[in-house]
């Protein structure tokens, strides 16, 4: 067992689901000092809180911890229940139905967010202060989460029986083989090029030899099917394997294939991703596993009823249950045509080995949050299909039988670990009550529903995202229980210890070379247009939106002819720079027939013979691919939500040809680009320089498995020496590295995993040129960027993101919190900085935005102080108001008693005499018809006109009126209102009726008497209780009044820096030779550095990479 974690190291936040509800309730009680009431319940089956908070102290509720428009009680409920925190106001416009269109009040919302942050911080300041509570929470956390020590395995003793003597596994490969045998499950999280395929093949054969598996199935990307077959036979020449290609899965061949799988004694059955989903699961197993998810909601409904949860909560849960059922039915229907006669359970398969498993990361999940990074909440059909089959095998084999392989398990955010855990250790998540995303996120994520710069770079928008990950060692320990992590540093260290050189070739200069070119005049003008579009976005995102503008800027940075095909070819463009370098390398490596890869995602071949299907759909500037919804305005920038290749089910046809199109955003951009093609242009230029046309190939032309195998063979033989392609088509699993000498990145992909997969094609073992001369050989990696366009920002961002992900994968158990980074569309500020080449512009716009936000918060602070002063005046009249209420009460009691007569009934019991005075005449029980008619007339009058308020009569000294009552859900009605001394109005709840309700006169007067007997006392008691509360509130107001603005120093510092940078930019504008070395102050007492003297040659550039 690992040593206990101390309280100071445990990441906790307000709303962490592992914290008992009683602790949360105690904190809220402490927050309002007993001047309120709260009900807090947690539903572990859904990973959600239900909270109702009522704070009586007005100052606490609307000044100290909240604002009038969004009181503290509502903020606390929103924080616990993950509701978006925002204040809306009318826009002045109406929709088609006449309903006012609401927009976010940015200033008030910023104020509410500040209060929410203060409540979060108050919880952190409070939670560890009590010794007993600290001990209890520390013990609870350690018992639930600090339960794993990352295992280590030594497979050095393994002898591969029946394996070829020509292949020798390296230590890390033997270690994972032994781990797979021991654990029966593993994620091969090995860096690209580490030899996962061979390790997997050895794991299969050794597990089968030892009797742990009987018939394993290997699921691989379509284009790697035959490559896997070759690798299998290379390690085990005598293996009995069945490779099922697409032709085997055609309707006429499928039944025969399933029969062969079921009856054969296979060492392994290898199928493609697109074929795998055509193998159906038994319907009862599907329903059982899916019902497990739905049952969680059903259980939550029952729990909510038992805990007297609100009707809204129960309705919400029941609605969610219906949605889940409908979603699962739709997803299952979306997995395509299947044969019901034979299903997965009939095949005898007892283990799954899934290669490039990151392609199945878009697994449906439930959440109350809108957190970017996990893809479409509805998930994809193929991911759900794999999940069901994994759960089936895990149930059948006591948790064993599921193996994933990928060099990039985390593509864009560490939150993707949650999906991996659901596949690999679902029952472990259940045991810790974190199988639901909200519970997992509250334990390991720091989610901020914060304001960030919007597309204009001036305003803010509300965005939920993971700011960081906490309790990282515990999350990492859970991850490492199934993940076998091997990094490039591990491989290099392993080779060093063995006295060997690294197995992969080094990169020339130790890192990629950044080739930055000047932009053309056309690009300069277009960047101004980009900035204008960013700053003048239409209200309808279909017309224009930040993501579309960002992608247009990326295309312009690649080559302006992608925007305007008839534009001139700029001689200094990065395309021409790349062509020149590719030719020089081709010429210099001619003797060895060195090969090169060229990656380009934002264009596609247009020439004859390039088999490139048209995009599925492009709608008015909003990209919509089959399986996607049109991108809403608030989702712009969340590119990870619309780039999952899972969402387009590729290769569903039965023809045997791979017609799949990478359904990521860049593929759609490329396919929807102009008639100009970067691919065709580069090929023409390379041929013109002297490279034979048959030595240049496009990956797009190899549109079948056979053609891909031939192309890769030609690359390895040096017959094809320049291969151009996209990340999606040649970024994963391609083995064409034997003669590779260079890789060229013409554009930057969105995700770190894409860049890692690209570079993994060349930084890979098996390079014959490196093996021949390891001392002198190195490979070149070249990143191309156009200065003063969006290129620089793309390269810088992807490097930053990659560092965050690598930080997690390396497993620094001493670091408990790490930052998260996700893809996003640009904002105008960043675009301006990129376009100008002057980073001070970005700093100025950011400082200006920070200044606006802080000044808005300061304004709200001042308003709060003014409200507190007004409240203090009100509270100063407590005694006067209570005395007046007591006087009114006494007068009403006197009036009631003076106008009350009693009579005896037939049994001799005394009762109050009915005497309704109408127009000076007293109506009694004998006048029931007249009373009834008066009542009906009054009810009819208010039903016709809700502003009317007819007098029913005077009863026991009080005038009684009839008023209209309007209910939200219809069923309107009326009520009786008493008016007494001092214009006091009473609206008893028991005297409210609906229009269709049956009303008894005897019952009506009985209710009136009940109110006049008890209601008057209850009203004055309420006044006395209110006076008591206000007396207590007086201390709160006096303590809060006069407090300084919490960010006073920060506001002053931002004001000072903003003024200084404006002066600096003005000086640069006035003097073209001036070189700025200005740095912002980090504290108010910091000395300002002396202004530099003008320099002869300015060099203001944006560093790329």
C-alpha positions, 0 to 999 in steps of 0.5 A, a space after each residue: 500500500 502507498 503511504 498516506 497522503 497528508 491533508 495539505 496535499 489532497 486536492 479538494 474543492 467545493 462540490 468534490 463528490 467524495 466529500 460527504 454531504 454533511 460537510 458541504 451542509 456544515 460549510 453552507 451553515 457556516 457561510 450564512 451563520 445560521 441565517 438560512 436553511 439548506 438541503 444538500 444530497 448527493 446521488 452517487 449513481 449519477 455523480 450529482 448533487 441536489 441542493 436547495 439553499 435559502 439564506 434569509 440574511 439579505 446582506 449576506 445573500 445579495 452583497 457579501 456572497 452574492 448580488 441582487 440579480 444572482 443571490 448567494 443561495 443560487 450561486 451555491 446551488 449552481 456550483 454544486 449542481 454544475 449549472 452555468 453561472 450567468 446573468 441575462 438581460 433583454 436584448 431589446 429584440 424579440 423572437 418570432 413568437 414575441 418573446 424577448 431575446 435574452 443576452 448575457 449581461 457580461 458585467 453582472 455575470 463577471 461580478 457573480 463569477 467573482 462571488 463564486 470564486 470567493 465562495 470556492 476559496 472560502 470553502 478551501 480556507 474552512 475545510 481543513 481548519 477543524 481537526 476532526 473533520 480534517 482527519 475524517 476527510 484525509 482518511 476517506 480520501 486515502 481509503 478510496 483513492 490512494 490504493 494503488 502502487 504503479 506495478 513494474 514487470 520484469 520480462 527478461 526471463 521470457 523465451 518466445 517458444 516458436 518465434 523466429 530467431 531473426 527477431 529479438 525483442 527489446 527489454 520493454 517489449 518483454 516486460 509488457 508481454 509478461 505484464 499482459 500474461 500476468 494481468 490479462 489486460 493492458 494499454 500499450 501506451 508506447 511512444 510511436 515507433 517503439 514496436 507495439 506490434 511485435 510486443 502485441 504479437 508476442 503477448 498473444 502467442 505466449 498467452 495462448 501457449 500458457 492457456 490464458 487465451 484461446 482465440 484472440 481477435 486483433 482489431 486494426 486500422 483498415 490500411 494496416 490489415 496486411 501489414 499486421 499479417 506480415 509482422 505476425 508471420 515475421 515473428 511467428 512464421 508457423 502461426 495459424 492466423 486468419 486475416 479477414 479483409 473487407 471482401 470477407 465481410 461482404 453480405 455473400 461472404 460474411 456467414 462463411 467467415 463467421 463459420 471459419 472463425 467459430 470452428 477454426 483453431 486460430 492463434 489469432 483472427 485479424 479484422 479491420 476497424 470498419 469490419 469489427 462493428 459488423 460482428 453483432 453482440 447477442 441482443 440480450 447482452 447488449 440490452 443487459 450492458 446498456 441497461 446497467 447504464 440506464 439502471 443507474 438513472 432509475 436508481 437515482 430517481 428512486 433515491 431522489 424520491 426517498 430523499 424528498 428530492 424536488 419534482 424538477 429533479 425527478 422529472 429531469 432524471 426521468 427525461 434523461 432515462 428516456 433520452 439514454 434509451 433513445 440514444 442507445 437504440 439509435 447508436 446500436 442501429 447506427 453500427 450498420 447491417 449485421 447478421 443475427 444468425 451468428 454473433 460475437 459470443 458464437 465466435 469463441 473469441 475470448 480476448 480483444 487486442 485493439 490497435 490505434 485504440 485512440 480512434 475509439 475515444 468518442 464514447 458516449 457519457 453523461 454530464 451536467 457540464 459542458 466541458 470541452 475536450 471529450 468530444 460529442 456527448 452522444 458519442 459514436 456507434 463504433 465506440 459504443 460497440 467496442 465498449 459493449 464487447 469489452 464489457 462482455 469479455 471482462 464479465 466473461 473472463 473476470 476482468 481479463 481479455 481487453 488490450 489496447 495499443 496506441 502511441 497517443 492515448 491522450 490526444 488533446 486533454 488529460 480528461 481523455 484518461 476518463 474514457 480510457 478508464 471506462 474501457 479498461 477499469 470500469 468496475 474500479 471506477 464503480 468501486 470508487 463512485 466515480 464512474 460518472 464523469 461529473 464525479 470523476 471531474 470533481 475529484 481530479 479536475 479543476 473545472 472553471 466556468 470562467 470568462 475568457 476573451 471571445 472572438 473579438 479579443 475585447 469581450 468575454 464569453 463564458 466557457 467551461 474547461 479544465 484549468 488544471 488537474 489535481 490529485 495527479 499521483 492518485 489518478 496516475 496510479 490508477 492509470 498505471 495499473 492498466 497502462 504500460 507507459 514507454 516514452 522515447 526517453 525510456 527507450 534511449 535510456 534502455 539502449 544506453 544501459 545495454 551499451 547500445 545506441 538509440 534504436 531510433 535515428 536522432 533528429 538533426 540539431 536535436 529538434 525540428 528546424 523552423 523555417 519562417 518565411 516573409 508573408 506576401 502582399 496578398 497575405 498581408 492585406 488578407 490578414 487585415 480582412 481576417 482581423 476585421 471579420 473577427 471584430 465584426 462577427 455577425 449574430 448568426 454563426 452560420 454567416 461567419 464564426 471564429 472557427 471558420 475565420 481561424 481556418 481561413 487564416 490557416 489556409 492563407 498562411 499555407 498559400 494564398 491561392 487556397 483563398 484566391 486561386 487566380 492569385 500570383 504564386 509568391 516566390 518567397 512562399 513557404 511552399 516554394 521554400 519547401 519545394 527547394 529544400 525537398 529537391 536539395 535533399 532528394 539530390 543530396 541523398 540520391 546515392 542511398 535513394 533517401 525518401 521524404 514525407 511531406 505532410 499537408 492537411 489543409 489542401 488535397 490533390 485535385 488532379 486527375 486520378 486523385 481519389 478524393 471523395 467530396 465532403 459530406 456537407 458544407 453549410 453556409 460557412 458552418 462545417 457539418 459532417 455526417 454525425 455532427 451538428 452545425 457548430 454553435 457560436 458558443 462551441 466555436 473554438 472547441 475544435 476537439 468537439 468536432 474533429 473526432 474521426 469516430 463520428 463518421 463511420 468510414 468504410 461501411 461499404 462492402 466493396 472491399 475498397 477503402 472509401 473512408 475520408 478522415 472526418 476531422 476538421 482539416 479534412 473538411 477544410 481541405 475538401 472544401 478549399 478552392 480549385 487550387 491544390 498545394 499537392 498538385 502545385 508542389 508535384 509540378 514544381 518538383 518535376 520541373 526541377 528534375 525529380 521523375 514524376 514516378 518518384 513522387 506519390 500522393 497517399 490519397 491515390 492509394 485508396 485500397 489496402 493493396 495499393 497502400 501496401 505496394 506504395 509503402 513497399 515502393 517507399 522502402 525500396 526507394 522507388 518512390 522518394 517523395 510521399 505527400 499526404 495528410 495526418 489522417 491518411 499517413 500519420 498512424 501505423 504507416 511503416 515506410 521508414 527504411 530510407 526516410 531522411 526528412 519529414 516536412 510539415 507544411 502546416 501545423 495540426 490541431 492536436 499534439 497527438 497528430 504531430 506525434 503521429 506524423 513525426 513517429 513515421 520517421 523517428 522510428 526503428 527500422 531505418 536502414 540508413 541509420 543502422 548502417 551509419 549510426 554515428 553520422 546519420 540523422 533525420 531532418 524535421 522541418 516546420 514551415 511557417 509564414 511570418 505575421 500570419 496565424 502559423 506562429 500561434 499554431 506552432 507555439 500552441 501545439 508545443 505547449 499542449 504537447 508539454 502538458 500531456 507529456 508531463 502527465 504521461 511521464 508520471 511525475 508522482 511528486 507533482 500533484 497539480 498540472 495544467 491542462 491545455 486544449 485546442 481553441 479558435 483564435 481571438 482577434 487579439 492573437 490574430 493581431 499579434 500574429 499579423 503585426 509580428 509585434 507581441 506587444 500588441 497581444 499584450 496590450 489587448 490582453 491588458 486592456 481586456 483585463 482592465 475592463 474586467 477588473 474595472 467592471 468588478 470594481 464597479 460592482 464592488 462600489 454598487 455593493 457598497 452603496 447597497 449596503 449603505 442603503 440596507 444599513 438605513 433600512 436596518 436602522 428602522 427595525 424597532 420602528 417598523 416592529 412597533 408599527 407592526 405590533 400596533 397594526 396587529 393590536 388594532 386588527 385583533 381589536 377590530 376582529 373581536 369587535 366584529 365577531 358574534 357567536 351563536 349556538 348550533 343545534 347541539 348547543 356548541 358555540 360557533 362564529 356567526 357568518 355575517 358578510 356585510 355587503 352594501 351595508 347589509 349583513 348576509 348570513 347562512 340563510 342568504 347563501 344564494 346571494 353570497 354565492 351569486 356575489 362570489 361567482 360574479 367576482 370570480 367571473 370578473 377577474 377571469 375576464 380581466 386580471 387587473 380587476 379586484 372586486 369587493 366580496 364584502 366585509 367580514 369580521 371587520 376586514 374588507 375581503 377582495 377577490 384577486 386573479 391568480 396566474 400559475 406558470 403551468 396553467 390552471 389559473 384561479 382566484 384568491 381572497 385578500 383581507 385588508 385590515 388596519 394600517 392598509 395591512 393586506 393578508 393573502 392566506 394560502 388556504 384561500 386560493 382556488 382554481 376556476 374549475 374547483 368546487 367550492 363550499 360556502 361553509 368550507 370557505 367561511 371556515 377557512 376565513 375563521 381559521 385565518 382570523 384565529 391563527 393567521 393574524 398571530 402568525 403574521 405578527 410572529 413573522 414580523 418579530 422573527 424578521 426583526 430578529 434576523 435583521 438585528 443579526 444582519 445588522 452586524 453583517 452589514 456593518 462588518 462588510 461596509 467599508 471593505 476595500 476592493 479585494 483586487 485593488 492592487 491588481 487593478 492599480 498594477 494593470 492600470 499602470 501597465 496598460 498606460 505604459 504599454 500604450 505609451 511604448 506602442 506610441 513611441 514605436 509608431 512615432 519612431 520606426 527605428 525604436 526597438 522596445 525592451 519593455 517588460 510589464 511590472 509584476 508588482 506596484 513597488 517594482 522599479 520601472 526599467 530605463 527606456 532604451 535608446 533608439 537602435 539602428 535596426 529594429 528586429 520585431 518578430 514572433 518566434 515560431 516553435 
